[in-house]
């Protein structure tokens, strides 16, 4: 059965075998799990990693690369899959140009996830009236956005914002980009609450 508890127990067994250095048993367990959860990105990444650790390989490095490429397609927002592919391309194939592209995909996915998490965290801090934590989230969010590169033809966020550390005192705001509306909403609601 495809229950979450079964998946979690399966992963626990995988990591027990891995810690023991029993890569053959680990690979066999991952292959069994892949039969049940064929679209699971994490399992494809684990499988590719284990193929590379085999002393008596039953699979080729090309198959490991295919599994990593499949993982990046199955979940384009998975930083782990893209970063693992980057490591493979860099360390196994000695292709730094291709590795840079894969790493960039992983970094962009990580940055997006962090920004989305910080937006949610800021909303929760605002609701709890934890203003210093709220502003720390905003600062970190804006720093991450400043380094956002153009991805998939979308315009990166550009921002100019000055904030005083008290509710309702937003001095200037000019935001553009994928998260601009969510941040404006946060700040506008903050301004309304502080009045």
URHUQUI-V636634 format. One record per residue. N is the residue number from 1. D_FIRST is the distance of its C-alpha to the first C-alpha in Angstrom with 2 decimals. Layout:
# URHUQUI-V636634
N/D_FIRST + N/D_FIRST
This chain:
# URHUQUI-V636634
1/0.00 + 2/3.79 + 3/5.70 + 4/9.18 + 5/9.79 + 6/7.48 + 7/9.32 + 8/12.49 + 9/12.38 + 10/11.89 + 11/14.81 + 12/16.79 + 13/16.67 + 14/17.72 + 15/20.61 + 16/21.67 + 17/22.13 + 18/23.83 + 19/26.20 + 20/27.09 + 21/28.03 + 22/25.77 + 23/24.95 + 24/23.98 + 25/21.20 + 26/20.19 + 27/20.18 + 28/18.17 + 29/15.40 + 30/15.60 + 31/15.58 + 32/12.39 + 33/10.75 + 34/12.69 + 35/11.26 + 36/7.81 + 37/9.93 + 38/13.24 + 39/15.03 + 40/14.84 + 41/18.52 + 42/18.38 + 43/16.59 + 44/19.26 + 45/21.95 + 46/20.85 + 47/20.72 + 48/24.20 + 49/25.57 + 50/24.51 + 51/25.99 + 52/29.21 + 53/29.22 + 54/28.96 + 55/32.17 + 56/31.60 + 57/29.78 + 58/27.59 + 59/27.29 + 60/30.11 + 61/30.95 + 62/30.96 + 63/27.24 + 64/26.73 + 65/28.83 + 66/26.90 + 67/23.60 + 68/25.46 + 69/26.98 + 70/23.68 + 71/22.36 + 72/25.53 + 73/25.04 + 74/21.40 + 75/22.59 + 76/26.37 + 77/26.45 + 78/24.88 + 79/27.83 + 80/26.07 + 81/25.43 + 82/29.02 + 83/30.56 + 84/28.81 + 85/30.04 + 86/33.45 + 87/33.52 + 88/32.66 + 89/35.34 + 90/37.84 + 91/37.38 + 92/36.27 + 93/37.95 + 94/40.81 + 95/40.60 + 96/41.50 + 97/42.05 + 98/38.51 + 99/37.20 + 100/39.14 + 101/37.44 + 102/33.93 + 103/34.99 + 104/36.55 + 105/33.35 + 106/31.53 + 107/34.43 + 108/34.60 + 109/30.89 + 110/31.38 + 111/34.54 + 112/32.98 + 113/30.18 + 114/32.86 + 115/35.11 + 116/32.46 + 117/31.59 + 118/35.31 + 119/35.94 + 120/33.37 + 121/34.78 + 122/38.31 + 123/37.52 + 124/36.23 + 125/39.32 + 126/41.55 + 127/40.16 + 128/40.78 + 129/44.22 + 130/43.60 + 131/45.97 + 132/46.30 + 133/42.56 + 134/42.42 + 135/45.14 + 136/43.59 + 137/40.44 + 138/42.72 + 139/44.68 + 140/41.69 + 141/40.23 + 142/43.57 + 143/43.94 + 144/40.61 + 145/41.61 + 146/44.95 + 147/43.38 + 148/41.01 + 149/41.87 + 150/41.81 + 151/38.32 + 152/37.58 + 153/41.07 + 154/40.56 + 155/43.44 + 156/42.91 + 157/43.73 + 158/47.32 + 159/48.40 + 160/51.49 + 161/51.01 + 162/53.09 + 163/51.81 + 164/53.67 + 165/51.73 + 166/52.28 + 167/50.56 + 168/52.05 + 169/54.03 + 170/52.72 + 171/55.81 + 172/54.68 + 173/51.59 + 174/51.06 + 175/47.52 + 176/46.13 + 177/42.78 + 178/39.07 + 179/38.95 + 180/42.53 + 181/41.89 + 182/39.40 + 183/41.91 + 184/44.82 + 185/43.01 + 186/42.46 + 187/46.10 + 188/47.52 + 189/45.69 + 190/46.95 + 191/50.46 + 192/50.31 + 193/49.15 + 194/51.92 + 195/54.67
